[in-house]
Amino acid sequence: MFQDAIAFGLTCFAGYFAIANPLANTPVFIALTAGDRRDVRLKIARNSVLIALGVVILFSVAGKLIFEMFG
């Protein structure tokens, strides 16, 4: 049972990693924040990660209900 949970978690992480594609988005982030100080870039990155985490959690918990609302 524990091995199944680990396998499921790794599968979910791999799928999310493929969708988020951080390797391709890094140059875009650097270009958009080129004129900002390092502390500002870190704050923007942290906020972006927290917002993305919130969206993932929201859809994990209420995704089916949200999709049913839109048909």
ZAPA-708041 format. One record per residue (C-alpha): x, z, y; residue number from 1. Coordinates in nm, 2 decimals, always signed. Layout:
BEGIN
<miro><east>X</east><up>Z</up><north>Y</north><num>NUM</num></miro>
...
***
This chain:
BEGIN
<miro><east>+0.00</east><up>+0.00</up><north>+0.00</north><num>1</num></miro>
<miro><east>+0.28</east><up>+0.09</up><north>+0.24</north><num>2</num></miro>
<miro><east>+0.46</east><up>-0.23</up><north>+0.16</north><num>3</num></miro>
<miro><east>+0.14</east><up>-0.43</up><north>+0.23</north><num>4</num></miro>
<miro><east>+0.11</east><up>-0.26</up><north>+0.57</north><num>5</num></miro>
<miro><east>+0.48</east><up>-0.34</up><north>+0.65</north><num>6</num></miro>
<miro><east>+0.43</east><up>-0.71</up><north>+0.55</north><num>7</num></miro>
<miro><east>+0.11</east><up>-0.73</up><north>+0.75</north><num>8</num></miro>
<miro><east>+0.28</east><up>-0.58</up><north>+1.06</north><num>9</num></miro>
<miro><east>+0.58</east><up>-0.82</up><north>+1.03</north><num>10</num></miro>
<miro><east>+0.35</east><up>-1.12</up><north>+0.99</north><num>11</num></miro>
<miro><east>+0.15</east><up>-1.01</up><north>+1.30</north><num>12</num></miro>
<miro><east>+0.48</east><up>-0.96</up><north>+1.50</north><num>13</num></miro>
<miro><east>+0.61</east><up>-1.30</up><north>+1.39</north><num>14</num></miro>
<miro><east>+0.29</east><up>-1.47</up><north>+1.50</north><num>15</num></miro>
<miro><east>+0.28</east><up>-1.30</up><north>+1.83</north><num>16</num></miro>
<miro><east>+0.65</east><up>-1.37</up><north>+1.89</north><num>17</num></miro>
<miro><east>+0.59</east><up>-1.74</up><north>+1.82</north><num>18</num></miro>
<miro><east>+0.30</east><up>-1.75</up><north>+2.06</north><num>19</num></miro>
<miro><east>+0.47</east><up>-1.56</up><north>+2.34</north><num>20</num></miro>
<miro><east>+0.79</east><up>-1.76</up><north>+2.29</north><num>21</num></miro>
<miro><east>+1.02</east><up>-1.54</up><north>+2.50</north><num>22</num></miro>
<miro><east>+1.32</east><up>-1.77</up><north>+2.45</north><num>23</num></miro>
<miro><east>+1.14</east><up>-2.06</up><north>+2.63</north><num>24</num></miro>
<miro><east>+0.99</east><up>-1.83</up><north>+2.90</north><num>25</num></miro>
<miro><east>+1.31</east><up>-1.66</up><north>+3.00</north><num>26</num></miro>
<miro><east>+1.44</east><up>-1.94</up><north>+3.22</north><num>27</num></miro>
<miro><east>+1.10</east><up>-1.96</up><north>+3.39</north><num>28</num></miro>
<miro><east>+1.11</east><up>-1.59</up><north>+3.47</north><num>29</num></miro>
<miro><east>+1.47</east><up>-1.61</up><north>+3.60</north><num>30</num></miro>
<miro><east>+1.38</east><up>-1.91</up><north>+3.82</north><num>31</num></miro>
<miro><east>+1.07</east><up>-1.74</up><north>+3.96</north><num>32</num></miro>
<miro><east>+1.26</east><up>-1.41</up><north>+4.04</north><num>33</num></miro>
<miro><east>+1.59</east><up>-1.56</up><north>+4.15</north><num>34</num></miro>
<miro><east>+1.57</east><up>-1.42</up><north>+4.50</north><num>35</num></miro>
<miro><east>+1.47</east><up>-1.07</up><north>+4.39</north><num>36</num></miro>
<miro><east>+1.68</east><up>-0.77</up><north>+4.34</north><num>37</num></miro>
<miro><east>+1.75</east><up>-0.64</up><north>+3.99</north><num>38</num></miro>
<miro><east>+1.52</east><up>-0.34</up><north>+4.02</north><num>39</num></miro>
<miro><east>+1.24</east><up>-0.57</up><north>+4.13</north><num>40</num></miro>
<miro><east>+1.29</east><up>-0.80</up><north>+3.84</north><num>41</num></miro>
<miro><east>+1.29</east><up>-0.51</up><north>+3.60</north><num>42</num></miro>
<miro><east>+0.96</east><up>-0.38</up><north>+3.75</north><num>43</num></miro>
<miro><east>+0.80</east><up>-0.73</up><north>+3.72</north><num>44</num></miro>
<miro><east>+0.92</east><up>-0.76</up><north>+3.36</north><num>45</num></miro>
<miro><east>+0.79</east><up>-0.42</up><north>+3.27</north><num>46</num></miro>
<miro><east>+0.45</east><up>-0.48</up><north>+3.43</north><num>47</num></miro>
<miro><east>+0.43</east><up>-0.82</up><north>+3.26</north><num>48</num></miro>
<miro><east>+0.50</east><up>-0.66</up><north>+2.92</north><num>49</num></miro>
<miro><east>+0.24</east><up>-0.38</up><north>+2.98</north><num>50</num></miro>
<miro><east>-0.03</east><up>-0.63</up><north>+3.08</north><num>51</num></miro>
<miro><east>+0.04</east><up>-0.85</up><north>+2.78</north><num>52</num></miro>
<miro><east>+0.03</east><up>-0.54</up><north>+2.55</north><num>53</num></miro>
<miro><east>-0.31</east><up>-0.44</up><north>+2.71</north><num>54</num></miro>
<miro><east>-0.45</east><up>-0.79</up><north>+2.65</north><num>55</num></miro>
<miro><east>-0.33</east><up>-0.78</up><north>+2.28</north><num>56</num></miro>
<miro><east>-0.48</east><up>-0.44</up><north>+2.23</north><num>57</num></miro>
<miro><east>-0.81</east><up>-0.54</up><north>+2.39</north><num>58</num></miro>
<miro><east>-0.84</east><up>-0.84</up><north>+2.17</north><num>59</num></miro>
<miro><east>-0.73</east><up>-0.65</up><north>+1.86</north><num>60</num></miro>
<miro><east>-1.00</east><up>-0.39</up><north>+1.92</north><num>61</num></miro>
<miro><east>-1.29</east><up>-0.60</up><north>+2.07</north><num>62</num></miro>
<miro><east>-1.19</east><up>-0.96</up><north>+2.00</north><num>63</num></miro>
<miro><east>-1.47</east><up>-1.05</up><north>+1.76</north><num>64</num></miro>
<miro><east>-1.73</east><up>-0.90</up><north>+2.00</north><num>65</num></miro>
<miro><east>-1.58</east><up>-1.09</up><north>+2.30</north><num>66</num></miro>
<miro><east>-1.59</east><up>-1.42</up><north>+2.11</north><num>67</num></miro>
<miro><east>-1.95</east><up>-1.36</up><north>+2.00</north><num>68</num></miro>
<miro><east>-2.05</east><up>-1.30</up><north>+2.36</north><num>69</num></miro>
<miro><east>-1.92</east><up>-1.65</up><north>+2.45</north><num>70</num></miro>
<miro><east>-2.07</east><up>-1.81</up><north>+2.14</north><num>71</num></miro>
***
